[in-house]
C-alpha cells in the first residue's frame, strides 16, 4: 500500500507540531534562565554597593572610637581617602550625591596608630560599566566590560528633633544596577538607610 500525498502532508504536520512545541519551550526556557542569571548578578552587585557604604560607615565609627572622639576625629559620615574633615555633606532632602564604588580599589586610611582599608568612592564617570576579571570578580580597574553599570547614591539627612547645624544622623542609600538584555533596558534598585549608631 502506498501513501497518498495528503496522508504524507498530514503525517508531516503532526510531526512538525510535535517538534515545534518542545523547541519553543526550550528556547523560552533559555531566555528565562539568562534573564534570571543576569537579575541575580545585578541584585548581588546592588547589595554589594550598599555593603561597601556600610563598611565605610563602620570604619569611620571605629576610627572615631580609636581616636577617643577627639575634636578633629573622623565623623561617621567621613568619605574614604579624604583626610580629617572630608565629609559627605548633608544636602537638601532628596539631593543625592551619586558615586561609583569599587570593592577591588581599596584605599588605606590611617586613624591614630591603626590603618583601615576603605572602598574608593568616586564621583566621576558613574556611567562606566563594571568589568569582570579572570576570576569572575566585578570591578572597574581590569578585565573585560560587563553589561552592568552600578551607581550608589547617598543622601545625608538630619532627622528627628536635632538642632540645625547638627551632623547628619541618617544616610539614605540607593544602589542601582542597569544592564541591557535583548535590546531592553533592565534595572535593579535597592535602598537602605544607615544610622550613626555610636
One Martini backbone bead per residue (centre of mass of N, CA, C, O) as a GRO file, in nm:
protein
  198
    1UNK     BB    1   0.095   0.037   0.022
    2UNK     BB    2   0.038   0.367  -0.043
    3UNK     BB    3   0.098   0.696  -0.006
    4UNK     BB    4  -0.045   0.978   0.003
    5UNK     BB    5  -0.011   1.311  -0.008
    6UNK     BB    6  -0.204   1.373   0.229
    7UNK     BB    7  -0.085   1.179   0.437
    8UNK     BB    8   0.197   1.306   0.439
    9UNK     BB    9   0.116   1.591   0.529
   10UNK     BB   10  -0.017   1.508   0.794
   11UNK     BB   11   0.232   1.369   0.919
   12UNK     BB   12   0.414   1.622   0.911
   13UNK     BB   13   0.231   1.804   1.085
   14UNK     BB   14   0.243   1.629   1.339
   15UNK     BB   15   0.553   1.633   1.372
   16UNK     BB   16   0.586   1.941   1.380
   17UNK     BB   17   0.404   1.987   1.631
   18UNK     BB   18   0.584   1.800   1.818
   19UNK     BB   19   0.849   1.987   1.783
   20UNK     BB   20   0.781   2.294   1.828
   21UNK     BB   21   0.700   2.303   2.125
   22UNK     BB   22   0.971   2.216   2.263
   23UNK     BB   23   1.150   2.429   2.124
   24UNK     BB   24   1.003   2.678   2.237
   25UNK     BB   25   1.044   2.601   2.534
   26UNK     BB   26   1.352   2.600   2.533
   27UNK     BB   27   1.395   2.891   2.439
   28UNK     BB   28   1.244   3.025   2.674
   29UNK     BB   29   1.416   2.899   2.897
   30UNK     BB   30   1.687   3.032   2.814
   31UNK     BB   31   1.594   3.323   2.847
   32UNK     BB   32   1.509   3.299   3.148
   33UNK     BB   33   1.786   3.214   3.257
   34UNK     BB   34   1.940   3.467   3.171
   35UNK     BB   35   1.770   3.669   3.327
   36UNK     BB   36   1.807   3.543   3.608
   37UNK     BB   37   2.113   3.568   3.617
   38UNK     BB   38   2.132   3.879   3.576
   39UNK     BB   39   1.953   3.957   3.818
   40UNK     BB   40   2.128   3.825   4.035
   41UNK     BB   41   2.381   3.988   3.981
   42UNK     BB   42   2.250   4.268   4.022
   43UNK     BB   43   2.166   4.224   4.316
   44UNK     BB   44   2.455   4.180   4.425
   45UNK     BB   45   2.574   4.450   4.328
   46UNK     BB   46   2.378   4.630   4.486
   47UNK     BB   47   2.446   4.516   4.767
   48UNK     BB   48   2.746   4.584   4.757
   49UNK     BB   49   2.711   4.889   4.753
   50UNK     BB   50   2.588   4.904   5.038
   51UNK     BB   51   2.817   4.752   5.193
   52UNK     BB   52   3.043   4.960   5.131
   53UNK     BB   53   2.913   5.187   5.293
   54UNK     BB   54   2.903   5.032   5.560
   55UNK     BB   55   3.207   4.997   5.592
   56UNK     BB   56   3.272   5.296   5.602
   57UNK     BB   57   3.105   5.363   5.851
   58UNK     BB   58   3.247   5.160   6.044
   59UNK     BB   59   3.532   5.275   6.013
   60UNK     BB   60   3.465   5.556   6.120
   61UNK     BB   61   3.370   5.470   6.402
   62UNK     BB   62   3.630   5.328   6.480
   63UNK     BB   63   3.816   5.575   6.453
   64UNK     BB   64   3.670   5.751   6.658
   65UNK     BB   65   3.720   5.558   6.892
   66UNK     BB   66   4.036   5.545   6.873
   67UNK     BB   67   4.045   5.873   6.911
   68UNK     BB   68   3.826   5.945   7.144
   69UNK     BB   69   3.654   6.181   7.015
   70UNK     BB   70   3.796   6.399   6.902
   71UNK     BB   71   3.762   6.698   6.754
   72UNK     BB   72   3.932   6.584   6.476
   73UNK     BB   73   3.775   6.352   6.426
   74UNK     BB   74   3.611   6.125   6.285
   75UNK     BB   75   3.327   6.079   6.119
   76UNK     BB   76   3.071   5.874   6.014
   77UNK     BB   77   3.066   6.058   5.720
   78UNK     BB   78   3.331   5.992   5.613
   79UNK     BB   79   3.534   6.001   5.343
   80UNK     BB   80   3.730   5.831   5.162
   81UNK     BB   81   4.058   5.965   5.150
   82UNK     BB   82   4.011   6.280   5.282
   83UNK     BB   83   4.045   6.319   5.561
   84UNK     BB   84   3.997   6.546   5.777
   85UNK     BB   85   3.664   6.669   5.714
   86UNK     BB   86   3.578   6.470   5.490
   87UNK     BB   87   3.244   6.498   5.401
   88UNK     BB   88   2.917   6.406   5.366
   89UNK     BB   89   2.717   6.637   5.295
   90UNK     BB   90   2.439   6.784   5.364
   91UNK     BB   91   2.142   6.789   5.189
   92UNK     BB   92   1.879   6.832   5.047
   93UNK     BB   93   1.618   6.660   5.035
   94UNK     BB   94   1.690   6.439   4.762
   95UNK     BB   95   2.008   6.518   4.733
   96UNK     BB   96   2.208   6.323   4.563
   97UNK     BB   97   2.513   6.150   4.574
   98UNK     BB   98   2.679   6.023   4.298
   99UNK     BB   99   2.852   5.704   4.281
  100UNK     BB  100   3.136   5.508   4.260
  101UNK     BB  101   3.208   5.168   4.371
  102UNK     BB  102   3.496   4.963   4.482
  103UNK     BB  103   3.629   4.664   4.614
  104UNK     BB  104   3.924   4.660   4.462
  105UNK     BB  105   3.961   4.981   4.550
  106UNK     BB  106   4.151   5.024   4.807
  107UNK     BB  107   4.208   5.233   5.085
  108UNK     BB  108   4.444   5.377   5.294
  109UNK     BB  109   4.369   5.453   5.632
  110UNK     BB  110   4.451   5.670   5.903
  111UNK     BB  111   4.390   5.595   6.257
  112UNK     BB  112   4.611   5.679   6.428
  113UNK     BB  113   4.775   5.360   6.467
  114UNK     BB  114   4.576   5.282   6.238
  115UNK     BB  115   4.466   5.069   5.964
  116UNK     BB  116   4.232   5.112   5.701
  117UNK     BB  117   4.013   4.967   5.465
  118UNK     BB  118   3.869   5.145   5.190
  119UNK     BB  119   3.660   5.238   4.978
  120UNK     BB  120   3.625   5.383   4.658
  121UNK     BB  121   3.502   5.705   4.598
  122UNK     BB  122   3.344   5.822   4.291
  123UNK     BB  123   3.207   6.094   4.092
  124UNK     BB  124   3.307   5.998   3.835
  125UNK     BB  125   3.205   5.807   3.588
  126UNK     BB  126   2.914   5.642   3.653
  127UNK     BB  127   2.876   5.497   3.347
  128UNK     BB  128   3.064   5.278   3.393
  129UNK     BB  129   3.140   4.968   3.346
  130UNK     BB  130   3.178   4.685   3.469
  131UNK     BB  131   3.428   4.451   3.532
  132UNK     BB  132   3.555   4.125   3.441
  133UNK     BB  133   3.756   3.901   3.558
  134UNK     BB  134   3.915   3.591   3.559
  135UNK     BB  135   3.768   3.532   3.856
  136UNK     BB  136   3.469   3.686   3.851
  137UNK     BB  137   3.517   3.986   3.922
  138UNK     BB  138   3.386   4.297   3.999
  139UNK     BB  139   3.517   4.598   3.834
  140UNK     BB  140   3.715   4.882   3.709
  141UNK     BB  141   4.031   4.815   3.650
  142UNK     BB  142   3.976   4.513   3.522
  143UNK     BB  143   3.894   4.363   3.229
  144UNK     BB  144   3.592   4.294   3.098
  145UNK     BB  145   3.314   4.406   2.992
  146UNK     BB  146   3.011   4.450   3.125
  147UNK     BB  147   2.658   4.511   3.136
  148UNK     BB  148   2.716   4.661   3.410
  149UNK     BB  149   2.579   4.941   3.599
  150UNK     BB  150   2.691   5.122   3.891
  151UNK     BB  151   2.516   5.308   4.147
  152UNK     BB  152   2.571   5.533   4.431
  153UNK     BB  153   2.340   5.693   4.644
  154UNK     BB  154   2.368   5.979   4.870
  155UNK     BB  155   2.173   6.092   5.165
  156UNK     BB  156   2.200   6.335   5.395
  157UNK     BB  157   2.037   6.336   5.725
  158UNK     BB  158   1.840   6.524   5.940
  159UNK     BB  159   1.676   6.397   6.223
  160UNK     BB  160   1.433   6.492   6.408
  161UNK     BB  161   1.524   6.698   6.701
  162UNK     BB  162   1.746   6.839   6.569
  163UNK     BB  163   1.975   7.068   6.526
  164UNK     BB  164   2.092   7.305   6.362
  165UNK     BB  165   2.419   7.182   6.265
  166UNK     BB  166   2.403   6.910   6.286
  167UNK     BB  167   2.482   6.613   6.229
  168UNK     BB  168   2.414   6.359   6.063
  169UNK     BB  169   2.195   6.050   6.122
  170UNK     BB  170   2.131   5.984   5.809
  171UNK     BB  171   2.172   5.738   5.537
  172UNK     BB  172   2.077   5.738   5.216
  173UNK     BB  173   2.052   5.449   4.997
  174UNK     BB  174   2.112   5.401   4.635
  175UNK     BB  175   2.129   5.102   4.448
  176UNK     BB  176   2.221   5.078   4.097
  177UNK     BB  177   2.142   4.848   3.827
  178UNK     BB  178   2.236   4.835   3.480
  179UNK     BB  179   2.099   4.665   3.184
  180UNK     BB  180   2.119   4.494   2.868
  181UNK     BB  181   1.850   4.285   2.723
  182UNK     BB  182   1.746   4.227   2.422
  183UNK     BB  183   1.710   4.559   2.397
  184UNK     BB  184   1.650   4.583   2.712
  185UNK     BB  185   1.611   4.767   2.985
  186UNK     BB  186   1.752   4.704   3.307
  187UNK     BB  187   1.655   4.716   3.668
  188UNK     BB  188   1.816   4.757   3.993
  189UNK     BB  189   1.681   4.853   4.321
  190UNK     BB  190   1.837   4.954   4.628
  191UNK     BB  191   1.749   5.025   4.971
  192UNK     BB  192   1.889   5.225   5.245
  193UNK     BB  193   1.961   5.281   5.600
  194UNK     BB  194   2.192   5.470   5.786
  195UNK     BB  195   2.334   5.500   6.112
  196UNK     BB  196   2.436   5.661   6.403
  197UNK     BB  197   2.527   5.422   6.654
  198UNK     BB  198   2.727   5.582   6.870
   0.00000   0.00000   0.00000
